[in-house]
Amino acid sequence: MGKAALSDIELYDFLALMMCSDPWPDSVNRESLIELADRESRERGYDDWIEAFHHHIYPTQNHAFSGSF
């Protein structure tokens, strides 16, 4: 795995924005945002951004996230 570009707090805020903005108002750029969210989530051991978001909301196991995420 490479180095995540976003901090854990930045990622959570971004994932919350993605979740609350569904459907995304600009479908042209949505794929780019999903790619970023998935890449950042995979860097932390999740399959995709939705799993990462729900794990933070409903943590049931230890994962690669540290700190508040």
C-alpha positions in Angstrom: 0.0 0.0 0.0 1.1 3.6 -0.6 0.7 6.6 1.5 -2.7 8.0 2.0 -3.1 11.6 0.8 -5.8 12.5 3.3 -5.7 12.5 7.1 -8.2 10.2 8.9 -10.3 13.2 9.9 -10.2 14.6 6.3 -11.2 11.2 4.9 -14.1 10.9 7.3 -15.4 14.4 6.4 -15.1 13.5 2.7 -16.9 10.2 3.1 -19.7 11.9 5.1 -20.0 14.5 2.3 -20.1 11.6 -0.3 -22.8 9.8 1.7 -24.9 12.9 2.2 -24.6 14.0 -1.4 -26.1 10.9 -3.0 -26.9 11.4 -5.8 -24.0 13.7 -6.5 -25.1 16.9 -8.2 -22.4 16.6 -10.9 -22.4 13.1 -12.4 -19.4 13.9 -14.6 -17.1 14.3 -11.6 -18.7 11.7 -9.4 -16.5 8.9 -10.7 -13.3 10.8 -9.9 -14.5 11.4 -6.3 -15.5 7.8 -5.9 -12.0 6.7 -7.1 -10.4 9.0 -4.6 -12.6 7.8 -1.8 -12.0 4.2 -2.7 -8.3 4.6 -3.0 -8.0 6.4 0.4 -10.2 3.7 2.0 -8.2 0.9 0.6 -5.0 2.4 2.0 -6.6 1.9 5.4 -7.6 -1.7 4.7 -11.2 -1.4 3.6 -12.8 -2.7 0.4 -14.3 0.6 -0.6 -15.4 4.0 0.7 -18.9 2.8 1.8 -17.4 0.1 4.0 -15.0 2.6 5.5 -17.8 5.1 6.3 -20.0 2.5 7.9 -17.1 1.0 9.9 -16.5 4.4 11.4 -20.2 4.9 12.2 -20.6 1.3 13.5 -17.2 0.1 14.6 -17.2 -3.6 15.3 -13.6 -4.6 14.9 -10.1 -3.2 15.1 -9.0 -1.9 11.7 -6.1 0.0 10.1 -7.5 3.4 11.2 -5.8 5.2 14.1 -7.0 8.1 16.2 -10.5 9.2 15.8 -11.2 7.3 12.7 
